[in-house]
Amino acid sequence: MNILNQGAALFFTREELVAHRLTPETLTEQEAVPLIFHALRQAERPMPPCLEVRCFPSPQGVLFFLRSRVEDDPLDCSFSVTFS
């Protein structure tokens, strides 16, 4: 995990995903959310409000970019995951 001023970057290796019976190629939003929340809790980082998540799977694992959308549009809080 790398904490940035604007958010965080998380990378889960293929081995870490396999330990949870997941793969980068088939990871769904429902499976990703608990992994992200668990990683933030372990790092003792607060859950950002209006969290936006970008997901970038690869054969080696999956990279998540997290940022809070509060500064962009505080009235439109939603959780979005983009798998590309």
Phi and psi in radians as a Rosetta constraint file:
Dihedral C 1 N 2 CA 2 C 2 CIRCULARHARMONIC -2.143 0.35
Dihedral N 2 CA 2 C 2 N 3 CIRCULARHARMONIC 2.067 0.35
Dihedral C 2 N 3 CA 3 C 3 CIRCULARHARMONIC -1.569 0.35
Dihedral N 3 CA 3 C 3 N 4 CIRCULARHARMONIC 2.193 0.35
Dihedral C 3 N 4 CA 4 C 4 CIRCULARHARMONIC -1.958 0.35
Dihedral N 4 CA 4 C 4 N 5 CIRCULARHARMONIC 2.857 0.35
Dihedral C 4 N 5 CA 5 C 5 CIRCULARHARMONIC -1.020 0.35
Dihedral N 5 CA 5 C 5 N 6 CIRCULARHARMONIC -0.667 0.35
Dihedral C 5 N 6 CA 6 C 6 CIRCULARHARMONIC -1.567 0.35
Dihedral N 6 CA 6 C 6 N 7 CIRCULARHARMONIC -0.147 0.35
Dihedral C 6 N 7 CA 7 C 7 CIRCULARHARMONIC 2.902 0.35
Dihedral N 7 CA 7 C 7 N 8 CIRCULARHARMONIC -2.415 0.35
Dihedral C 7 N 8 CA 8 C 8 CIRCULARHARMONIC -2.636 0.35
Dihedral N 8 CA 8 C 8 N 9 CIRCULARHARMONIC 2.756 0.35
Dihedral C 8 N 9 CA 9 C 9 CIRCULARHARMONIC -2.123 0.35
Dihedral N 9 CA 9 C 9 N 10 CIRCULARHARMONIC 2.240 0.35
Dihedral C 9 N 10 CA 10 C 10 CIRCULARHARMONIC -2.107 0.35
Dihedral N 10 CA 10 C 10 N 11 CIRCULARHARMONIC 2.412 0.35
Dihedral C 10 N 11 CA 11 C 11 CIRCULARHARMONIC -2.220 0.35
Dihedral N 11 CA 11 C 11 N 12 CIRCULARHARMONIC 2.170 0.35
Dihedral C 11 N 12 CA 12 C 12 CIRCULARHARMONIC -1.874 0.35
Dihedral N 12 CA 12 C 12 N 13 CIRCULARHARMONIC 2.169 0.35
Dihedral C 12 N 13 CA 13 C 13 CIRCULARHARMONIC -1.260 0.35
Dihedral N 13 CA 13 C 13 N 14 CIRCULARHARMONIC 2.845 0.35
Dihedral C 13 N 14 CA 14 C 14 CIRCULARHARMONIC -0.982 0.35
Dihedral N 14 CA 14 C 14 N 15 CIRCULARHARMONIC -0.701 0.35
Dihedral C 14 N 15 CA 15 C 15 CIRCULARHARMONIC -1.111 0.35
Dihedral N 15 CA 15 C 15 N 16 CIRCULARHARMONIC -0.724 0.35
Dihedral C 15 N 16 CA 16 C 16 CIRCULARHARMONIC -1.114 0.35
Dihedral N 16 CA 16 C 16 N 17 CIRCULARHARMONIC -0.703 0.35
Dihedral C 16 N 17 CA 17 C 17 CIRCULARHARMONIC -1.178 0.35
Dihedral N 17 CA 17 C 17 N 18 CIRCULARHARMONIC -0.752 0.35
Dihedral C 17 N 18 CA 18 C 18 CIRCULARHARMONIC -1.055 0.35
Dihedral N 18 CA 18 C 18 N 19 CIRCULARHARMONIC -0.612 0.35
Dihedral C 18 N 19 CA 19 C 19 CIRCULARHARMONIC -1.062 0.35
Dihedral N 19 CA 19 C 19 N 20 CIRCULARHARMONIC -0.417 0.35
Dihedral C 19 N 20 CA 20 C 20 CIRCULARHARMONIC -1.792 0.35
Dihedral N 20 CA 20 C 20 N 21 CIRCULARHARMONIC 0.240 0.35
Dihedral C 20 N 21 CA 21 C 21 CIRCULARHARMONIC 1.074 0.35
Dihedral N 21 CA 21 C 21 N 22 CIRCULARHARMONIC 0.693 0.35
Dihedral C 21 N 22 CA 22 C 22 CIRCULARHARMONIC -2.210 0.35
Dihedral N 22 CA 22 C 22 N 23 CIRCULARHARMONIC 2.820 0.35
Dihedral C 22 N 23 CA 23 C 23 CIRCULARHARMONIC -2.346 0.35
Dihedral N 23 CA 23 C 23 N 24 CIRCULARHARMONIC 2.666 0.35
Dihedral C 23 N 24 CA 24 C 24 CIRCULARHARMONIC -1.047 0.35
Dihedral N 24 CA 24 C 24 N 25 CIRCULARHARMONIC -0.607 0.35
Dihedral C 24 N 25 CA 25 C 25 CIRCULARHARMONIC -1.242 0.35
Dihedral N 25 CA 25 C 25 N 26 CIRCULARHARMONIC -0.474 0.35
Dihedral C 25 N 26 CA 26 C 26 CIRCULARHARMONIC -2.009 0.35
Dihedral N 26 CA 26 C 26 N 27 CIRCULARHARMONIC 0.091 0.35
Dihedral C 26 N 27 CA 27 C 27 CIRCULARHARMONIC -1.051 0.35
Dihedral N 27 CA 27 C 27 N 28 CIRCULARHARMONIC 2.256 0.35
Dihedral C 27 N 28 CA 28 C 28 CIRCULARHARMONIC -1.847 0.35
Dihedral N 28 CA 28 C 28 N 29 CIRCULARHARMONIC 2.916 0.35
Dihedral C 28 N 29 CA 29 C 29 CIRCULARHARMONIC -1.025 0.35
Dihedral N 29 CA 29 C 29 N 30 CIRCULARHARMONIC -0.743 0.35
Dihedral C 29 N 30 CA 30 C 30 CIRCULARHARMONIC -1.098 0.35
Dihedral N 30 CA 30 C 30 N 31 CIRCULARHARMONIC -0.546 0.35
Dihedral C 30 N 31 CA 31 C 31 CIRCULARHARMONIC -1.447 0.35
Dihedral N 31 CA 31 C 31 N 32 CIRCULARHARMONIC -0.553 0.35
Dihedral C 31 N 32 CA 32 C 32 CIRCULARHARMONIC -1.279 0.35
Dihedral N 32 CA 32 C 32 N 33 CIRCULARHARMONIC -0.685 0.35
Dihedral C 32 N 33 CA 33 C 33 CIRCULARHARMONIC -0.987 0.35
Dihedral N 33 CA 33 C 33 N 34 CIRCULARHARMONIC -0.872 0.35
Dihedral C 33 N 34 CA 34 C 34 CIRCULARHARMONIC -1.078 0.35
Dihedral N 34 CA 34 C 34 N 35 CIRCULARHARMONIC -0.626 0.35
Dihedral C 34 N 35 CA 35 C 35 CIRCULARHARMONIC -1.091 0.35
Dihedral N 35 CA 35 C 35 N 36 CIRCULARHARMONIC -0.773 0.35
Dihedral C 35 N 36 CA 36 C 36 CIRCULARHARMONIC -1.134 0.35
Dihedral N 36 CA 36 C 36 N 37 CIRCULARHARMONIC -0.826 0.35
Dihedral C 36 N 37 CA 37 C 37 CIRCULARHARMONIC -1.064 0.35
Dihedral N 37 CA 37 C 37 N 38 CIRCULARHARMONIC -0.726 0.35
Dihedral C 37 N 38 CA 38 C 38 CIRCULARHARMONIC -1.112 0.35
Dihedral N 38 CA 38 C 38 N 39 CIRCULARHARMONIC -0.757 0.35
Dihedral C 38 N 39 CA 39 C 39 CIRCULARHARMONIC -1.112 0.35
Dihedral N 39 CA 39 C 39 N 40 CIRCULARHARMONIC -0.708 0.35
Dihedral C 39 N 40 CA 40 C 40 CIRCULARHARMONIC -1.141 0.35
Dihedral N 40 CA 40 C 40 N 41 CIRCULARHARMONIC -0.714 0.35
Dihedral C 40 N 41 CA 41 C 41 CIRCULARHARMONIC -1.105 0.35
Dihedral N 41 CA 41 C 41 N 42 CIRCULARHARMONIC -0.774 0.35
Dihedral C 41 N 42 CA 42 C 42 CIRCULARHARMONIC -1.055 0.35
Dihedral N 42 CA 42 C 42 N 43 CIRCULARHARMONIC -0.619 0.35
Dihedral C 42 N 43 CA 43 C 43 CIRCULARHARMONIC -1.472 0.35
Dihedral N 43 CA 43 C 43 N 44 CIRCULARHARMONIC 0.051 0.35
Dihedral C 43 N 44 CA 44 C 44 CIRCULARHARMONIC 0.961 0.35
Dihedral N 44 CA 44 C 44 N 45 CIRCULARHARMONIC 0.722 0.35
Dihedral C 44 N 45 CA 45 C 45 CIRCULARHARMONIC -1.824 0.35
Dihedral N 45 CA 45 C 45 N 46 CIRCULARHARMONIC 2.404 0.35
Dihedral C 45 N 46 CA 46 C 46 CIRCULARHARMONIC -1.213 0.35
Dihedral N 46 CA 46 C 46 N 47 CIRCULARHARMONIC 2.657 0.35
Dihedral C 46 N 47 CA 47 C 47 CIRCULARHARMONIC -1.288 0.35
Dihedral N 47 CA 47 C 47 N 48 CIRCULARHARMONIC 2.047 0.35
Dihedral C 47 N 48 CA 48 C 48 CIRCULARHARMONIC -1.153 0.35
Dihedral N 48 CA 48 C 48 N 49 CIRCULARHARMONIC 2.504 0.35
Dihedral C 48 N 49 CA 49 C 49 CIRCULARHARMONIC -1.254 0.35
Dihedral N 49 CA 49 C 49 N 50 CIRCULARHARMONIC 2.633 0.35
Dihedral C 49 N 50 CA 50 C 50 CIRCULARHARMONIC 0.907 0.35
Dihedral N 50 CA 50 C 50 N 51 CIRCULARHARMONIC 0.893 0.35
Dihedral C 50 N 51 CA 51 C 51 CIRCULARHARMONIC -1.186 0.35
Dihedral N 51 CA 51 C 51 N 52 CIRCULARHARMONIC 2.289 0.35
Dihedral C 51 N 52 CA 52 C 52 CIRCULARHARMONIC -1.948 0.35
Dihedral N 52 CA 52 C 52 N 53 CIRCULARHARMONIC 2.313 0.35
Dihedral C 52 N 53 CA 53 C 53 CIRCULARHARMONIC -2.153 0.35
Dihedral N 53 CA 53 C 53 N 54 CIRCULARHARMONIC 2.278 0.35
Dihedral C 53 N 54 CA 54 C 54 CIRCULARHARMONIC -1.966 0.35
Dihedral N 54 CA 54 C 54 N 55 CIRCULARHARMONIC 2.351 0.35
Dihedral C 54 N 55 CA 55 C 55 CIRCULARHARMONIC -2.092 0.35
Dihedral N 55 CA 55 C 55 N 56 CIRCULARHARMONIC 2.327 0.35
Dihedral C 55 N 56 CA 56 C 56 CIRCULARHARMONIC -2.310 0.35
Dihedral N 56 CA 56 C 56 N 57 CIRCULARHARMONIC 1.603 0.35
Dihedral C 56 N 57 CA 57 C 57 CIRCULARHARMONIC -1.342 0.35
Dihedral N 57 CA 57 C 57 N 58 CIRCULARHARMONIC 2.634 0.35
Dihedral C 57 N 58 CA 58 C 58 CIRCULARHARMONIC -2.544 0.35
Dihedral N 58 CA 58 C 58 N 59 CIRCULARHARMONIC 2.961 0.35
Dihedral C 58 N 59 CA 59 C 59 CIRCULARHARMONIC -1.047 0.35
Dihedral N 59 CA 59 C 59 N 60 CIRCULARHARMONIC -0.439 0.35
Dihedral C 59 N 60 CA 60 C 60 CIRCULARHARMONIC -1.501 0.35
Dihedral N 60 CA 60 C 60 N 61 CIRCULARHARMONIC -0.296 0.35
Dihedral C 60 N 61 CA 61 C 61 CIRCULARHARMONIC 2.804 0.35
Dihedral N 61 CA 61 C 61 N 62 CIRCULARHARMONIC -2.653 0.35
Dihedral C 61 N 62 CA 62 C 62 CIRCULARHARMONIC -2.454 0.35
Dihedral N 62 CA 62 C 62 N 63 CIRCULARHARMONIC 2.366 0.35
Dihedral C 62 N 63 CA 63 C 63 CIRCULARHARMONIC -1.864 0.35
Dihedral N 63 CA 63 C 63 N 64 CIRCULARHARMONIC 2.287 0.35
Dihedral C 63 N 64 CA 64 C 64 CIRCULARHARMONIC -2.028 0.35
Dihedral N 64 CA 64 C 64 N 65 CIRCULARHARMONIC 2.328 0.35
Dihedral C 64 N 65 CA 65 C 65 CIRCULARHARMONIC -1.879 0.35
Dihedral N 65 CA 65 C 65 N 66 CIRCULARHARMONIC 2.197 0.35
Dihedral C 65 N 66 CA 66 C 66 CIRCULARHARMONIC -2.024 0.35
Dihedral N 66 CA 66 C 66 N 67 CIRCULARHARMONIC 2.427 0.35
Dihedral C 66 N 67 CA 67 C 67 CIRCULARHARMONIC -2.682 0.35
Dihedral N 67 CA 67 C 67 N 68 CIRCULARHARMONIC 2.690 0.35
Dihedral C 67 N 68 CA 68 C 68 CIRCULARHARMONIC -1.541 0.35
Dihedral N 68 CA 68 C 68 N 69 CIRCULARHARMONIC 2.364 0.35
Dihedral C 68 N 69 CA 69 C 69 CIRCULARHARMONIC -1.647 0.35
Dihedral N 69 CA 69 C 69 N 70 CIRCULARHARMONIC 0.163 0.35
Dihedral C 69 N 70 CA 70 C 70 CIRCULARHARMONIC -0.971 0.35
Dihedral N 70 CA 70 C 70 N 71 CIRCULARHARMONIC -0.782 0.35
Dihedral C 70 N 71 CA 71 C 71 CIRCULARHARMONIC -1.212 0.35
Dihedral N 71 CA 71 C 71 N 72 CIRCULARHARMONIC -0.408 0.35
Dihedral C 71 N 72 CA 72 C 72 CIRCULARHARMONIC -1.402 0.35
Dihedral N 72 CA 72 C 72 N 73 CIRCULARHARMONIC -0.874 0.35
Dihedral C 72 N 73 CA 73 C 73 CIRCULARHARMONIC -2.732 0.35
Dihedral N 73 CA 73 C 73 N 74 CIRCULARHARMONIC 1.450 0.35
Dihedral C 73 N 74 CA 74 C 74 CIRCULARHARMONIC -1.113 0.35
Dihedral N 74 CA 74 C 74 N 75 CIRCULARHARMONIC -0.312 0.35
Dihedral C 74 N 75 CA 75 C 75 CIRCULARHARMONIC -1.536 0.35
Dihedral N 75 CA 75 C 75 N 76 CIRCULARHARMONIC -0.208 0.35
Dihedral C 75 N 76 CA 76 C 76 CIRCULARHARMONIC -2.041 0.35
Dihedral N 76 CA 76 C 76 N 77 CIRCULARHARMONIC 1.275 0.35
Dihedral C 76 N 77 CA 77 C 77 CIRCULARHARMONIC -1.538 0.35
Dihedral N 77 CA 77 C 77 N 78 CIRCULARHARMONIC 2.122 0.35
Dihedral C 77 N 78 CA 78 C 78 CIRCULARHARMONIC -2.677 0.35
Dihedral N 78 CA 78 C 78 N 79 CIRCULARHARMONIC 2.824 0.35
Dihedral C 78 N 79 CA 79 C 79 CIRCULARHARMONIC -1.806 0.35
Dihedral N 79 CA 79 C 79 N 80 CIRCULARHARMONIC 2.170 0.35
Dihedral C 79 N 80 CA 80 C 80 CIRCULARHARMONIC -2.250 0.35
Dihedral N 80 CA 80 C 80 N 81 CIRCULARHARMONIC 2.470 0.35
Dihedral C 80 N 81 CA 81 C 81 CIRCULARHARMONIC -2.189 0.35
Dihedral N 81 CA 81 C 81 N 82 CIRCULARHARMONIC 2.249 0.35
Dihedral C 81 N 82 CA 82 C 82 CIRCULARHARMONIC -1.977 0.35
Dihedral N 82 CA 82 C 82 N 83 CIRCULARHARMONIC 2.037 0.35
Dihedral C 82 N 83 CA 83 C 83 CIRCULARHARMONIC -1.743 0.35
Dihedral N 83 CA 83 C 83 N 84 CIRCULARHARMONIC 2.136 0.35
